[in-house]
Amino acid sequence: MNNIQPGPVETDMNPDSTPFAESMKQLMALGPYVQPADIAGAVACLAGPEAHCITGVNWDVDGGYAV
C-alpha cells in the first residue's frame, strides 16, 4: 500500500491568503500552499503502470512542510 501525505492544500475552506495561512507558509520550505493539482499528480504517478513495482511508500506532497 502506498500513501500520499498532503501538507497545507489551498482550497475554498483553506485559502492561502488568511493570517493563519501566512504563519503556516513560514513553516514550509517552498512557501506557497500545495495546490490540488500537485496532489493529483502524485496520485496519478503512483496509480500509473510505471509505478507497478512501487510499494509501501509514503510520499509527502507538502511543499517542504514536513522537513
N, C-alpha and C positions, 0 to 999 in steps of 0.2 A: 504494500500500500504506500502510495506517495501522498505528500501533504503540502499544500500551499498555505503559507502563513503570511497573510497580508498585514501591513502596518496601517498607519492612518491613511484612509482612502477618501478622496473627495467625492461626496455625494450631496444630494439635496439636504439630507439631515445632518451632514457633517461637512459643511463648507470649509474651504481653506482660507477664509477671509475673516474669521472671528478672532477675538483676543485669545481664546483658548488655542486655536489653531496656530497662532503666531508663537505661542510658548512651545507647542509641540514641534514646530519646524526647527526650533533651536536644538532639539534632540536628534534631528535627522541629518545624516552626513550629506545627503544630496539637496536638502532644503524643501522643495515642494512636496505636497502630498502625492501619494500614489494615485494614479488615475485608474478607473475601472478597466480600461483597455490594457493596462500593464498586467493586471491580474488575469485577464482573458488570454493574453499572450502566453503567460506561463502555463496556464491550464491547457491551452491548445498544444503547446510543445510537449507536455507530459502525456497528453492523450493521443498524440500522433504516432504513426507507425515507426518513426525514427527512435522513439523512446521505449520500444518494446522490451529492452533489457534493463531499463532503469527501475529499480525497486527500492523501497524503503528510504526515500529521500524526503527531507523537509526543506522546502525552498522558501526562504524569507523574501517576499516581494514587498519591501518596506522602505525603500529609499534610504537605507542605512540606519534605520531606527534601532535595530537590534544589535548594532555594532558595539 
